[in-house]
């Protein structure tokens, strides 16, 4: 996680993430329990298109849902 920003009304959490040398903008909407990912460049868009399931799983595990601590 390189950048983390919450808006004033806390309805959107924005992060810039890096996965396999590709940068993405991640927007998390906690009120509706949803998230979206936006590629920074053309190569990132191709990577996201080719590896959609892998990317979704990695983003959910590492960036969207909190890990349980014991």
C-alpha positions, 0 to 999 in steps of 0.5 A: 500500500503506497497511498491511503486516503479517506474522504471527509464523509468516509464513504470511500477509501482510496488506495494506490496498490502495486501488484506484479509491477503494475499500479492500480487505484483501489476504491473501497465503498464500506457502506455498500460493501463493494470495491473497484479497481482501476489500472494506472496504464495500458499494461496494467489494464492488460494484466487485469484483463488477463488475470481477473480472478487471480487479481480479485482474489489477491485484492480481497485477501490483502487489501479489502478484508481485514485479517484476523488477529489472535 
